[in-house]
Amino acid sequence: MNRLAVLVCGLALAAGVHAQGMKGMEDMHKDMPMKGMQHEAKEQSAVHKASGTVTKVDREKSRVTIKHGAVATLDWPAMSMAFAVKDKALLENLQPGRNIEFQFAQQGKDYVITGVK
């Protein structure tokens, strides 16, 4: 019985320390800059523009990989990444090596090309 009381007290103490630690973490994070963090509501409705070079076209999956420049509206550096394509007809004019200007938007966790020039 004594061991049970010690165990219960130990668990209660640990839970209190954990709760205090979590409160401390919340306080620590509230003033941290959120540069690069996604703000779902704002970004999901925003249309972003970029330019780059097509490196791969996957017509079966309706995806295109682009080596693009920086995207200021998302605070992204230049990189190479795959995008979904909203309209499969856009894929007809895309081939590796082609330089393009494109528009895209976030849909869920994916970035989807909505227009190409």
Number of C-alpha atoms within 10 A of each C-alpha: 6 6 8 9 10 11 12 11 12 12 12 12 12 12 12 12 12 12 12 12 12 12 11 11 11 11 11 10 10 9 8 8 8 10 8 9 9 12 10 13 9 9 15 16 11 14 14 18 19 18 19 20 19 21 19 17 19 13 14 7 10 17 19 22 18 25 17 21 16 15 15 12 12 16 12 11 11 15 12 15 14 19 19 20 20 17 12 13 11 15 17 9 9 19 15 13 13 12 17 16 13 17 16 20 20 20 13 9 8 12 18 22 23 16 15 16 10
